[in-house]
Amino acid sequence: MILNLLLIRFSFNFPKGEAVSLLGFGDLGKISMFTGRSIRILGILGLTSSLLPLIKRFNKFVNLSFFTTSFTAVSSIILWAAVGSVFDIVGLLGLSLRLSTPIVLGALSGILCERTGVVNIAIEGMMLTAACIGFTASLYLNNIWIGLLCAVLSGGAMAFLHAFLSITMLTDQIVSGTVINILAIGLTGFIRRTFLVNARLSRTAILPIIEAPFFSKIPILGEIVFSNQPIVFIMMGLVIFITIMLFRTRWGLRTRSIGENPEAADTVGINVFKMRYTNVILGGMVAGLAGAWFSLETTGSFDDLMTNGKGFIALAAMIFGKWHPVGAFIGGLIFGF
């Protein structure tokens, strides 16, 4: 609410009819907007949205209010930055989608684990390990696709360790996740010092940009969505696939029943032990894919702690999305903007 009031006040700082923002939309050209008036409208929209949760019958729209306030704040900053120069909206949205990829994948990893009743704060460690192992394999085997496979498998291996500690050994799941995060820091640091620092090559090629036939030619949407690197496409596909699997299949029903009431699920013959192991390992492989994004799709190198806390941001996106893949995707876009 306060932010939106500040936006409304800020909008009066622009001279009436003089400050104009230019927004570029790729091949469709650019449009001009009066800056002050546009920011004022956005502020009023955000203020209205922020007041809704205060009304008893609308208090369930808290997330919508947060989303609208974030949208109005970001849009106002863009309009302010676009005063007197063309601001490339299409390029900004495309970059935001790419930067949100590890966050969304991490959130999907958390959903697969927590929907089956296993808390996973080890996403950061799984991502970091996958980034290191994937790059090392790509460097020494001279094949980036094998490196990608090794990254996914290493994420699954760390997830297996988490499953063993938390499911079989009944270790506290938070403690188990913390152990894996610490282990990942030490392990990747050792691998970097031993195998990468003095390696003949310190960089590899990155995964290529793929343009989807026909769809990449669609104005705006084609450049943002259908002209990307492989892991971005896989991330968008996984959002759809996991949504269908969780809410439209027997496996999804069993997964959710185990997470909500494992005793009842066990009573009707569901193998709780096996399902939890399966889901945690699958979640680790998705986190491994997120780790590969850092070293194989973005930089073509590996540095200590290069995931930079994205695994914990992924947990925030998962909670923001209420443990739903589509909600996590929206949360990832917001946090990755």
Secondary structure as the mmCIF struct_conf table of DSSP 4:
data_model
#
loop_
_struct_conf.conf_type_id
_struct_conf.id
_struct_conf.beg_label_comp_id
_struct_conf.beg_label_asym_id
_struct_conf.beg_label_seq_id
_struct_conf.end_label_comp_id
_struct_conf.end_label_asym_id
_struct_conf.end_label_seq_id
HELX_RH_AL_P HELX_RH_AL_P1 ILE A 2 SER A 11
TURN_TY1_P TURN_TY1_P1 PHE A 12 ASN A 13
BEND BEND1 PHE A 14 PHE A 14
HELX_LH_PP_P HELX_LH_PP_P1 PRO A 15 PRO A 15
TURN_TY1_P TURN_TY1_P2 LYS A 16 GLU A 18
STRN STRN1 VAL A 20 GLY A 24
HELX_RH_3T_P HELX_RH_3T_P1 GLY A 26 LEU A 28
STRN STRN2 LYS A 30 PHE A 34
HELX_RH_AL_P HELX_RH_AL_P2 THR A 35 LEU A 51
HELX_RH_3T_P HELX_RH_3T_P2 LEU A 52 LEU A 54
BEND BEND2 ILE A 55 ILE A 55
HELX_RH_3T_P HELX_RH_3T_P3 LYS A 56 PHE A 58
TURN_TY1_P TURN_TY1_P3 ASN A 59 LYS A 60
HELX_RH_AL_P HELX_RH_AL_P3 VAL A 62 ALA A 81
TURN_TY1_P TURN_TY1_P4 ALA A 82 ALA A 82
STRN STRN3 VAL A 83 VAL A 83
TURN_TY1_P TURN_TY1_P5 GLY A 84 GLY A 84
BEND BEND3 SER A 85 SER A 85
STRN STRN4 VAL A 86 ASP A 88
HELX_RH_AL_P HELX_RH_AL_P4 ILE A 89 GLU A 114
TURN_TY1_P TURN_TY1_P6 ARG A 115 GLY A 117
HELX_RH_AL_P HELX_RH_AL_P5 ILE A 123 LEU A 141
TURN_TY1_P TURN_TY1_P7 ASN A 142 ASN A 142
HELX_RH_AL_P HELX_RH_AL_P6 ILE A 144 ALA A 163
HELX_RH_PI_P HELX_RH_PI_P1 PHE A 164 THR A 168
BEND BEND4 MET A 169 MET A 169
HELX_RH_AL_P HELX_RH_AL_P7 GLN A 173 ILE A 191
HELX_RH_PI_P HELX_RH_PI_P2 ARG A 192 LEU A 196
TURN_TY1_P TURN_TY1_P8 VAL A 197 ASN A 198
BEND BEND5 ARG A 200 ARG A 200
BEND BEND6 SER A 202 SER A 202
HELX_LH_PP_P HELX_LH_PP_P2 ALA A 205 ILE A 209
STRN STRN5 ILE A 210 GLU A 211
TURN_TY1_P TURN_TY1_P9 PRO A 213 PHE A 214
HELX_RH_3T_P HELX_RH_3T_P4 PHE A 215 LYS A 217
BEND BEND7 ILE A 218 ILE A 218
TURN_TY1_P TURN_TY1_P10 PRO A 219 ILE A 220
HELX_RH_AL_P HELX_RH_AL_P8 LEU A 221 VAL A 225
BEND BEND8 PHE A 226 PHE A 226
STRN STRN6 SER A 227 ASN A 228
HELX_RH_AL_P HELX_RH_AL_P9 PRO A 230 ARG A 248
BEND BEND9 THR A 249 THR A 249
HELX_RH_AL_P HELX_RH_AL_P10 ARG A 250 GLU A 260
HELX_RH_AL_P HELX_RH_AL_P11 PRO A 262 THR A 267
TURN_TY1_P TURN_TY1_P11 VAL A 268 GLY A 269
HELX_RH_AL_P HELX_RH_AL_P12 VAL A 272 ALA A 292
HELX_RH_PI_P HELX_RH_PI_P3 TRP A 293 THR A 299
BEND BEND10 GLY A 300 SER A 301
TURN_TY1_P TURN_TY1_P12 ASP A 304 GLY A 309
HELX_RH_AL_P HELX_RH_AL_P13 LYS A 310 PHE A 320
TURN_TY1_P TURN_TY1_P13 GLY A 321 TRP A 323
HELX_RH_AL_P HELX_RH_AL_P14 PRO A 325 PHE A 335
TURN_TY1_P TURN_TY1_P14 GLY A 336 GLY A 336
#
